[in-house]
Each structure stands twice: as C-alpha cells, then as structure tokens.
Amino acid sequence: MTDADSEERPPLDPGVGRGLLDEEMGPSGAMAHLYRGEVHRMKLWRERLDRTTNWAVLLLAAVLTWAFTNESNPHYVLLIGNLAVGLFLVIEARRYRAYDMWRSRVRTLQRNVFAVGLDPSREPSPDWRERLAADYHQPALRITAEEAVAHRLRRVYLPLFAILDGAWVLRVTAFTPEPWPASAAVGMVPGVVVTLTLAVVFAGALVVACRPRTWRAHDELRAEDIRTPHE
C-alpha cells in the first residue's frame, strides 16, 4: 500500500455498528439474519445426525436378516454388527457435540431476544450478550465426548445394542444344534468368554447412558415433559 492510498482512504468511524443490536430495537434486521443463519446450521447438523442413525438402523436390519436366513450362517456376524453400530455411535457422538454448539446459540437467541420480545415481562439473562460474543469470537465445544455418547445411547443406540445382543443370545441358544456355551464360541475363543465380553460391554453402555451426571447440554429434552396449558 502506498502513502497516497493511505491518504485517500477516509478515517475509520469508531461508531460503526453501535446500536445495531440494542434492546430498544427488538429483533432487528441483523438479528433476524443472524438467527436464520444459526437455525440453518443447526438444521444441517441435525440432518447429519439423522443420516448416521439411518445408516445404523439399515445395518442392523441387514445383519439380522442375514444371521437368521440360514442356520449355517455364523452367529458372530451379529457381534460384527455390534462393532459397526458402535462405530456409528462414535461418529454420531462427534456430530452431536457440533450440533449442540449451534443449538445452544439458537436457544440463547430464542430465550433472550424473541421470548423477551413476545413477552416483555420476561427478563433476559444478564450476561447473555457477553457469552454469545465470546462464543462467536472463539467457538468451543460445550459438552464432553462421554456426555455426547450418553445422549445418543439414550435416544437411539442403547435399544439397537439391546436388539443385536438379544438376537445373538437367541441365535446361539435356539437356532443352533450345539448347546451353549459351545455354540457361542468364536474360533479358539470359548463361548463363555465371548458371552461375558458381550455382557460387560453392554453393561458399560448402560452405565455411561444412565449414571447420574450434571448435564451440560442445556434445554435438551431428556424426558417427556407434559406441558400444562397456560391459564
């Protein structure tokens, strides 16, 4: 840049943007565009979560169909299905952490801008602007990987694991000429070891999903709430 260019450029106005999002203005045009953009990002990540869930369900259906089509088909394909569904769980938990970041921004705007605009008797959070500005300045994940796994286990994957494990138990007990535990063996691994390993893994998933914890994902519906009509 030459000295002539710097002399021709007008001085910067320190008041640019001042009052853009003042509370007196309500949901201004800039705020509406900001909110629409955040909702769009949240929707995209929500669709990515649903896509991973669909893959897991389709895989589950394919594995169950193949395992019970013929008695000669090995039972360990159900164990392989468990591993594949576990991989989808890890992928979906990573996506859920990103989804929670966008969802929390949307909920912040809904709670402190639009809810207050619709009902002036409500009070916004005292420091919501500072927290939202800090999040825009340096985005950061809000929940741990374990909490994200717990969310997805509760919502989707714990029933999928239960179906696979129940189908495996049925396969090695009722659909094989050999008695258990010999029917549960995988190669040189005894059936007792395979059964205990499967039971320990499922028990670990139960502990992660159901153990008491402080949930850091706010405004997340973890139980069915029946809303009473407003008086």
C-alpha positions in Angstrom: 0.0 0.0 0.0 1.4 3.4 -1.0 1.3 6.6 1.1 -1.1 8.1 -1.5 -3.6 5.2 -1.0 -3.5 5.6 2.8 -4.1 9.4 2.5 -7.1 8.9 0.2 -8.8 6.4 2.5 -11.2 8.0 4.9 -10.7 7.5 8.6 -12.5 4.6 10.2 -15.6 5.5 12.1 -15.4 4.2 15.7 -19.2 4.2 15.9 -19.8 1.7 13.1 -22.2 -1.0 14.4 -23.1 1.0 17.5 -26.7 0.3 18.5 -27.1 -2.4 15.8 -28.5 -4.9 18.3 -29.8 -2.6 21.0 -32.6 -4.0 23.1 -34.8 -1.0 22.2 -34.6 -2.0 18.5 -36.1 -5.5 19.3 -35.3 -8.3 16.8 -33.6 -6.0 14.2 -32.8 -7.0 10.6 -29.3 -8.0 11.6 -30.5 -10.1 14.5 -33.1 -11.8 12.2 -30.4 -12.7 9.7 -28.1 -13.9 12.4 -30.9 -16.1 13.9 -31.8 -17.5 10.5 -28.2 -18.4 9.8 -27.8 -20.2 13.1 -31.1 -22.2 12.6 -29.9 -23.2 9.2 -26.6 -24.5 10.6 -28.4 -26.3 13.4 -30.7 -27.9 10.8 -27.8 -29.2 8.7 -26.1 -30.8 11.7 -29.5 -32.3 12.8 -29.8 -33.9 9.4 -26.3 -35.3 9.7 -27.3 -36.9 13.0 -30.4 -38.4 11.4 -28.4 -39.7 8.5 -26.0 -41.6 10.8 -28.9 -43.1 12.7 -30.5 -44.2 9.4 -27.3 -46.0 8.4 -27.1 -47.8 11.8 -30.7 -48.9 11.5 -30.2 -50.2 8.0 -27.1 -52.1 9.0 -29.0 -53.6 11.9 -31.8 -54.8 9.6 -29.3 -56.3 7.2 -27.3 -58.1 9.9 -30.4 -59.6 11.5 -31.8 -60.7 8.1 -28.5 -62.4 7.2 -27.9 -64.0 10.6 -31.3 -65.8 10.6 -31.7 -66.6 6.9 -29.8 -69.8 7.2 -28.8 -71.9 10.2 -25.3 -72.4 8.8 -24.6 -68.7 8.8 -22.2 -67.9 11.7 -23.5 -66.2 14.7 -20.5 -63.8 15.1 -21.9 -61.7 12.3 -24.1 -60.2 15.0 -21.0 -59.4 17.0 -19.5 -57.7 14.0 -22.8 -55.8 13.7 -22.3 -54.6 17.3 -18.9 -53.3 16.4 -20.2 -51.5 13.3 -23.1 -49.9 15.2 -20.6 -48.9 17.9 -18.6 -47.1 15.2 -21.7 -45.2 14.1 -22.3 -44.3 17.7 -18.8 -42.7 17.9 -19.4 -40.8 14.6 -22.8 -39.6 15.8 -21.5 -38.5 19.2 -18.8 -36.3 17.4 -21.5 -34.8 15.3 -23.8 -34.3 18.3 -21.1 -32.2 20.0 -21.0 -29.8 17.0 -24.8 -29.8 16.8 -25.1 -28.8 20.4 -22.9 -25.8 19.8 -25.2 -24.5 17.1 -28.3 -25.5 19.0 -27.2 -23.6 22.1 -26.7 -20.4 20.1 -30.2 -20.7 18.7 -31.7 -21.3 22.2 -29.7 -18.3 23.5 -31.3 -16.1 20.9 -34.8 -17.6 21.4 -34.6 -17.2 25.2 -33.1 -13.7 25.4 -34.4 -11.9 22.2 -37.5 -13.4 20.8 -39.1 -14.7 24.1 -38.5 -11.2 25.7 -39.9 -9.5 22.5 -43.1 -11.6 22.7 -43.5 -11.3 26.5 -41.8 -8.1 27.8 -42.4 -9.3 31.4 -39.7 -11.9 30.9 -36.1 -10.9 31.9 -33.2 -11.9 29.7 -30.1 -13.5 31.2 -27.9 -10.6 32.5 -24.7 -11.7 30.6 -26.1 -13.4 27.5 -24.5 -10.9 25.1 -21.1 -11.3 26.6 -21.4 -15.1 26.5 -22.7 -15.1 22.9 -20.0 -12.7 21.8 -17.3 -14.8 23.4 -18.6 -17.9 21.6 -18.6 -16.1 18.3 -15.0 -14.8 19.0 -13.7 -18.2 19.9 -16.1 -21.1 19.2 -15.7 -24.1 21.5 -17.5 -27.4 22.1 -19.7 -27.3 25.2 -20.1 -30.9 26.2 -17.7 -33.8 26.7 -17.4 -36.8 24.4 -18.8 -39.0 27.1 -21.9 -36.9 27.6 -22.5 -36.9 23.8 -22.2 -40.7 23.8 -24.7 -40.8 26.7 -27.2 -38.6 24.8 -27.0 -40.8 21.7 -27.2 -44.0 23.7 -30.3 -42.8 25.5 -32.0 -41.7 22.3 -31.1 -44.3 19.7 -28.2 -46.7 20.3 -29.0 -48.5 23.5 -32.1 -50.1 22.0 -30.1 -51.0 18.9 -27.5 -52.7 21.0 -30.2 -54.5 23.0 -31.8 -55.8 19.8 -28.5 -57.1 18.5 -27.4 -58.7 21.8 -30.9 -60.2 22.3 -30.8 -61.6 18.7 -27.3 -63.0 19.4 -28.5 -64.8 22.5 -31.4 -66.2 20.6 -29.1 -67.3 17.8 -26.7 -69.2 20.0 -29.4 -70.9 22.1 -32.4 -71.6 19.9 -31.1 -71.6 16.4 -28.1 -74.0 16.7 -27.7 -77.7 17.2 -24.9 -77.2 19.7 -25.7 -76.3 23.4 -24.4 -73.2 25.0 -21.6 -72.2 25.7 -20.1 -74.3 22.9 -22.4 -72.6 20.4 -21.2 -69.2 21.4 -17.5 -69.9 20.6 -15.7 -67.8 18.0 -12.7 -69.7 16.6 -10.4 -70.5 19.5 -12.2 -68.1 21.9 -14.5 -70.1 24.3 -18.2 -69.3 24.3 -18.1 -68.3 28.0 -15.5 -65.6 27.2 -17.5 -64.3 24.3 -20.7 -64.1 26.3 -19.0 -62.4 29.3 -17.3 -59.9 27.0 -20.6 -59.0 25.3 -22.3 -58.7 28.7 -19.6 -56.4 30.1 -19.7 -54.2 27.0 -23.5 -53.8 27.2 -23.3 -53.2 31.0 -20.7 -50.4 30.3 -23.0 -48.8 27.8 -25.8 -48.9 30.4 -23.6 -47.2 32.9 -22.5 -44.5 30.5 -26.1 -43.8 29.5 -27.8 -43.9 32.9 -25.3 -42.9 35.5 -26.1 -39.7 37.5 -24.4 -36.7 36.0 -24.6 -32.9 35.6 -25.8 -32.4 32.0 -24.0 -29.6 30.3 -26.3 -29.6 27.3 -29.0 -27.1 28.4 -32.5 -27.1 27.1 -32.2 -30.7 25.9 -35.3 -32.8 26.3 -34.1 -35.9 28.1 -37.6 -36.8 29.4 -41.1 -36.4 28.3 -42.5 -33.2 29.7 -46.2 -32.7 29.6 -46.9 -29.0 29.2 -49.9 -27.7 31.1 -51.9 -25.1 29.3 -51.3 -21.5 30.3 -54.0 -20.0 32.5 
